[in-house]
Amino acid sequence: MDKNESPRDIPDSIKQRVLELAWDTDFARYNATNLGDLRVALGAALSVPADTIITGNGSDECILILSLAFGGSGTVVIVPTPTFGTYVDAARWSGATVVNVPRRAPTFDLDVDEIVAAGLTADANAPSEKRFASIVYLCRPNNPTGNTCTEEDVRRVLNVPRCLVVVDEAYFEFANMTVVPWTKEYENLIVLRTFSKAYSIAGLRVGYMISNPELVKRLDQCRLPYNVNVFSQAVALVVLEERNWFIEWARTLAGNCRELQGRLSRIPGVRVFPSITNFVLFETPLPARDVYPMLVDKGIMVRQYPSDTVLERCLRVSVGNPEQDELFLRELRTILAGTHIH
Ligand SMILES: Cc1ncc(COP(=O)(O)O)c(C=O)c1O
């Protein structure tokens, strides 16, 4: 329960179709369409042109492609923290300067004024030949805090001069909110998506970005050929065709996650950060470094953040199947029994 994956594999009937398709696929050949098929299918599903989409080996690779295309020395990558760690890693690998903008305590809301100020400073100092002075990552909803930011917040950041705004919608299927239609309106917006969460194929590594044809062309220049393999592409095409099933699945998981939050918040001493995703961040009276190994001892893996002092007492748990949720709640209750000072 530590990686926000879907707690179940794709249904057998869909897997059967996948295996038949795999049987018909010639593994001796490179991806003949060089991802064209998946772009066309995604374009149709999202009602956007295929040339506004670029696919990656998971959205992790999309973040790397982004850093190669628009990061590098002289640029600033602005990261509202705490958030998904790969933004910072990829920015550093590219040679960009990272500016962390802490989210506001105790709700972890975005500090939009600080983000805009950091963007304006980057613009004032960046070499003029750089197309974008800064990249801002807005994870919406945010991992690990589970909350979102308003459309008005996103628009304010989009209006910062020479600022590329990446809205990571890895969990959008659970929250049911998207800014994809805005890619027609803003020339500095890139939306990041993944098949790893609601679509239950994290192990196959398929992610994608939606933007405008000009930015996609630039991103494509930094993409290795055939970066999504033929098998993963075939599976992504099948699950996309079956998306109604997965949308319903995401709805179920979101409901289970709400229930998990309710039950967690009734454990004495536990504070839950309200989440609209498939995971929940919670705080306990004990340091996370003490609770974490006790859960591991019981065979339960959750996510801890040892290097982030703001999250010293926090852990993140992904919604599991009902038995896993039950076991997690029972063991946490036992671990914390007696630790809460009334
Ligand atoms: C916000 C966010 N973005 C991107 C990813 C990466 O997903 P993947 O590389 O599996 O597509 C994750 C995975 O946990 C995530 O939480």
Ligand as a Chemical Component Dictionary entry (heavy atoms), coordinates in Angstrom:
data_LIG
# 
_chem_comp.id                   LIG 
_chem_comp.type                 NON-POLYMER 
_chem_comp.pdbx_formal_charge   0 
_chem_comp.three_letter_code    LIG 
# 
loop_
_chem_comp_atom.comp_id 
_chem_comp_atom.atom_id 
_chem_comp_atom.alt_atom_id 
_chem_comp_atom.type_symbol 
_chem_comp_atom.charge 
_chem_comp_atom.model_Cartn_x 
_chem_comp_atom.model_Cartn_y 
_chem_comp_atom.model_Cartn_z 
_chem_comp_atom.pdbx_ordinal 
LIG C1 C1 C 0 1.984 12.518 -9.218  1  
LIG C2 C2 C 0 2.647 11.403 -9.942  2  
LIG N1 N1 N 0 3.115 11.618 -11.176 3  
LIG C3 C3 C 0 3.719 10.651 -11.858 4  
LIG C4 C4 C 0 3.886 9.389  -11.317 5  
LIG C5 C5 C 0 4.625 8.364  -12.113 6  
LIG O1 O1 O 0 3.777 7.446  -12.646 7  
LIG P1 P1 P 0 4.209 6.466  -13.805 8  
LIG O2 O2 O 0 5.661 6.711  -14.104 9  
LIG O3 O3 O 0 3.968 5.097  -13.288 10 
LIG O4 O4 O 0 3.342 6.818  -14.968 11 
LIG C6 C6 C 0 3.411 9.111  -10.039 12 
LIG C7 C7 C 0 3.585 7.779  -9.439  13 
LIG O5 O5 O 0 3.384 7.531  -8.292  14 
LIG C8 C8 C 0 2.783 10.159 -9.330  15 
LIG O6 O6 O 0 2.324 9.984  -8.089  16 
# 
loop_
_chem_comp_bond.comp_id 
_chem_comp_bond.atom_id_1 
_chem_comp_bond.atom_id_2 
_chem_comp_bond.value_order 
_chem_comp_bond.pdbx_ordinal 
LIG C1 C2 SING 1  
LIG C2 N1 SING 2  
LIG C2 C8 DOUB 3  
LIG N1 C3 DOUB 4  
LIG C3 C4 SING 5  
LIG C4 C5 SING 6  
LIG C4 C6 DOUB 7  
LIG C5 O1 SING 8  
LIG O1 P1 SING 9  
LIG P1 O2 DOUB 10 
LIG P1 O3 SING 11 
LIG P1 O4 SING 12 
LIG C6 C7 SING 13 
LIG C6 C8 SING 14 
LIG C7 O5 DOUB 15 
LIG C8 O6 SING 16 
# 
